[in-house]
Amino acid sequence: MGEIAVSDSQDSCALEVSRQFDRWRRHQDEGVIYQSSLMSALLAGVYEGETTMSELLHHGDFGLGTFNHLDGELIAFERQIHQLKADGSARRADPWQKTPFAVMTQFRPCLERHFDHPLSRDEIHQWVDRLVGSDNVFVALRLDGRFETAKVRTVPRQSPPYKPMLEAIEAQPLFRLAGVEGTLVGFRCPPFVQGINVAGFHEHMITEDRCCGGHLLDYAMAHGTLRLCVVRHLNLTLSPDTAFRGANLCPAELDRAIRAAEG
């Protein structure tokens, strides 16, 4: 895990935050991640599920995923779910819309830290790693602030017969946002769940005016507030769908494929 170059005062502050974090962990329920289907199923082209947006909100108020037919990106926080479309726009999702893959939790942050100076994506990730102190737990993270730049993508809606995800994203539009206020929703998952979920960081964002957003490929934050929630329990629901049952869920080079798909 990478070290962060900080001054003595910054280091002392980080140490105190870590102590607060440890005290919180000893006295709080650490929540549950609910996950619908598998990342490897999405890679294999299983783009239809039966879980509705309404059902997702029974399992959590915070999360990310996609929609049936791979129709854009899903971002959820404060009990609201938005659909981030292939044209870069955002809209409130309808309760009856369904997902082939989503990850949700009740977001109860154990740490809040404000940054009044610019940080890159890698530097934010280093802060998360350092404060949590272990790669072997799930972390839900939320970052609210001003983004100097944000490179996002969204996948256009697919039609049967479905292509594998790596082929579907070849035509994905990319958008570069600059100087926007927004909210990042993400998870950092342990290495041992690669294929079940996405090992490492998986992040979506939406602008403060809820007009646009997408799956984050890179970003630089001008200033903002980071909130973290450690989660140690995973509730996994597998699809009874024929496409899921017939999919190759453990292909060769699974790790490489997920890294290519998620950026």
N, C-alpha and C positions, 0 to 999 in steps of 0.2 A: 504494500500500500504506500503511495507516494507521500512524502513529507511536504509541508508547506513552509515557505520561508516567511517568518513573521518576526516582528520586533519583540523585545522582552515583555512590553506591556500587552501586546497582542497575545503572546504566549500565555501570560498569566490569565488574561480574560478567557482564552480558550480552555484553560485548565479549570477555571471556576465553572464555566458552562458545562463541561464534562461532569464535574461533581454534581451539579444540579440535575443533570440528566440521569446520572446513576441513582440519585436519591428518588427521583420520580419513578424510575423503572422498578424499584423495590416495593413501591406502594400502589402501583396502578395495575389494573387489568390491561393486558397488552393487545387485546383485540384479535380480530380474525380477518384474513383476506378471503373473499369469495371470488372464485374464478370459474368462468363458464368456458369449457372446452380447453384445448391445448394450442400453444403457439405452433407446434409441429403440424397440427391439423390445418391451421391457416396457411402454412407454407405449402401444404399438399393440395390446396385449392378447395378446402371445405369452407364455403362462404355462406352457408345458410344454417341458422340455429333457431331454436324455439323460445329462447329467453327474451322477454320483452323489457323495455326500459322501465316499465312499472315494477316488474319483478326485480330488476337490478337494484332499485331504490329500497327494496325490502332488505337488501343485504348490505347496503352501505350508502354513504352520502358523498363519496369521493372515489374517483377512479378514471380508467381509460379503456380503450378498446376500439372496436370498429362496428360497422352495421352490416346487416345482410347484404349480399352481393358485393361486399367490400366497398360499400358506398360511402367513402369518406372516413374521417377519424372521429372517435368518441372522446369527449372530455366531460368529466362530472366533478362538481364541487358545490358545496352549500345546497345539496339536494336538488341541483339543477343539472340536466344533461343537455349538452349541445352537440350538434352534428357539424363537423368541419368539412365542407364540401370541396370537390375537386377544382372548383373555380376560385378557391381561396376564401369564400364566404363562410359565415357561420349562421346557424339557426337553432332555435330550441327544438330538441327532439320530441316527437310525439310519443305518448305513453305506449302505444301499440306497436311501435317499431321494434324490430328484433335484432339480435346480435349473434354472430357465430363465435365471437371471442371478446371477453371483457373481464376486467379485474376491478373489484370494488372493495372498499373497507369503510368503517366508521372512522373518520379522521379526528383523532383526539391527540393533538400535538403535545409532545413531551419537551420540546425545545423551540424557542423562538429567538432568532438572532437577526439584528438589523445590520446591514452593510451600507455605509455611506460613501463607498469608493467603488470604482469599476472592478469587476471580476469576470473572468472568462468561464466558459462551460467547465473546462477541466478544473479550474480553481474552485468552483462551486462543488464539484464532485469530490475534490480532495477534502473540503470542509466536511462534507457528509461522512466520508470514510473515517476521517480523524475523530469526529465527535461520537460516532457510533462505536468505533473500535473493533468491530468484527464484521467479516464478510458473510457470516453464516446466519444472518437474520434478514428478514424483509424490512425495508424502510419505505414508508410513504412520505413523499416530500412535496411541499408547496412553496413556490417562490413568487411573491408579488412585488412588482417594481417596474422600473423603467429599463427597457431593453435597448441598448445602443444599436444592436443588430440581432436579427433572428432569421435563420434559414430554416424554412419549413417545407414539408411536402404533404400532399394528400393523394390518395389513390382514386382514380376514376371508377365509377360503378361498373361492375363486370356482369356479363351475361353468359348463361350456359351455352355450350359446355365450358366449364371454368378452366382457365389456365392456372398452372402453379403460380404462387405469389411472386417469385422472382421474375417470371415473364410478365405478370400483370403490372408490376411496378416499373417496367421499362419505359412506359409512357406516362409516368407520374409527373404532374406539373410541380415545379419548384417555385417558391416565393421567397423574396428577401424583404423583410420588414426592417425599418430603421426608425429609431426614436419613438418607440411606442410604449405605452403603459400596458401591462398585461399580467396574466396569471399563468404560471407553469404548474402543471399537475404531473407527478411522476412516481415511479417506483424504482427502487434499487433492489434487485433480487439476487439471492445467493448463486454462486456458480453451479451448484449441484442441481438447479432446476432448469438448466438450459434445455429447451425443447418443450418442457412443460410450460414454462413462461420464457421471458427474455432475461438471461443472466446479465447482471450489471444494470445500467440505467436505461430506462424507457420513459420518455417525456413528451407530453403534448402541451400546447399553449393556446390561449385565446386572448385577444386584445381586450382592454378594459371596457370598450364600447360594445363588445360581443359581436363585432362585425367580421372578424377574420381570425385565422389561426391554422394550426396543423400539427403534424408530427415533427418534433424538433430534431434537426440534424446538427445544428450548431447555434450558439448564441453568445452574446456578450452583454452583461448586465451593467448598467450605469450605477444603480443603487437599488436596494430592495430589502425585503424581509423574508428570511428562510424559516420555514417551520418543518419539523421532523416528527415522525411517529414510527416507533419500532413495533413490528408485528411478528409474532412467533407462531401463529396458527394459520393453516391453509385449508380451506374448504373447497374441494375441487369437484365440479360437476361435469360428467362426460356425456356427450350427445348420444342418443339412441339412433340417430339418423344413419341410413344405409351408406351414405358417402363417407361418414366418419368411420364406420365399422370396416369399410373396405380400403381406407387410406393407408399409405405407408407412413407411419408416424415416427419411424426411426431410420431415416435415409442415411446413406453415406454422406459425410461432410455436413452433418446437421449444424454444427457450430458455425462453420463458414457461411452456410446459407442464411442463418439467422442474423449474423453480423452484416451480411450484404443487404438483407431486407430492411433491417432496422437502422442502418447507418451509424 
